[in-house]
Amino acid sequence: VKRDLITIHDLSNRALEGLMDLADEIRPNLRSWRSELQGFLMGSLFLEPSTRTRLSFETAMMRLGGKVITSADVSTSSAAKGESLGDTVRIVDSYVDLTVLRHPAAGAARLASRYAHRPIINAGDGGHEHPTQTLCDLYTLRAEKGRVRQLTVMLYGDLLYARTTHSLARALVRFGSSIVAVAQPGLDLPDFVIEDLARIPGYALRHVLITDMADVLQRDRVPALLIDREERLPPASPDGAPVLHHLGAATIDAIYVTRLQRERYAPVDAARTLELPILDHRFLIAPQFRDTVVLHPLPRVGEIAPEFDRDPRAAYFRQAALGVPIRMALILWALGKASLPQGESPAPEEPAVTGFRCLNPACISVQESAVIPPEVTTLGGIPRCLFCETRAEPL
Ligand code: NCD
């Protein structure tokens, strides 16, 4: 089988841990892996802006002795002439051994994997997922906190469009961790993520108003979504309204900050600004944050004050550096040069159904509906698009 990475659910927990173990082997001496992939070629097809992800993938491939071809300027690629993604991918795939794809539409990587004979790695598909950033995030948590299991992680910022938080939330819950989602008002985690988290046995979700963070969050009652094992959650209110919640001495192991993903807003919303407080020296005085590592997939555009960079808890630059060894491990696996423990598949069974279609304008299957038939599956009885995972509508 082709070793694609389209969603974080393509890798079991054991496989993720295996990748991190391999990255640990690689990390102390990046230069000693340069004969591993001699003669191999990677295509990096970035049809949306990127610095870190593309350069860390290209660095990883070259450190393994492989070579890289890049198409990173949307305006000079054939997509600008109206070529379908399927056609572009077919060509690149026929040149290289492995394609890394970033694309502005949700589901683009899934579509690409349909056309490619060789592995496709999703380097971000619209507002959907960014599984290799999650590899880097989990690896950073393991390096900073010594484990990826049973952590408490606060997700902070634009949780609706920040695809990094979608893949990360899915992975954290699989490892038994707790999530405190503090979203910019109106930018909560999307339904496809919520529905997926809610199906994890023993887990439940609770809308709360945090009552003891006024000092740092500059408000008495901060709306948050707790995603946790049922027994750890405060009791629900009978009418489903948010319940008052005292974080108390609960330790937050990590806070994962994201920027507003302006490029995904409708033009009317593009002028929105960050309403949540900026992370600065005041923020982490709260006792819950004493041992909190601060992560950010970067780029930051003002969410974290530069003064905070000197704080030992600021882990975002260490996080970016870890992107190279973990992507080296991923490439070795994708090209069949490393095997990973199998483990139980985290992806639920999703039978295909007909009679529905996707209406999400940000989905590749809608944007390229002239060449792609709709594909709809059901999860817990809800029909959803196979590409972008949003609810599908009757035909
Ligand atoms: C992120 C992305 O592209 O989703 N960047 C990255 O890959 N490190 C985050 C972002 O753009 O905000």
Boltz pocket constraint, residues with backbone or C-beta under 6 A from the ligand:
constraints:
  - pocket:
      binder: B
      contacts: [[A, 49], [A, 52], [A, 53], [A, 123], [A, 124], [A, 130], [A, 133], [A, 162], [A, 163], [A, 164], [A, 258], [A, 259], [A, 297], [A, 298], [A, 299]]
      max_distance: 6.0
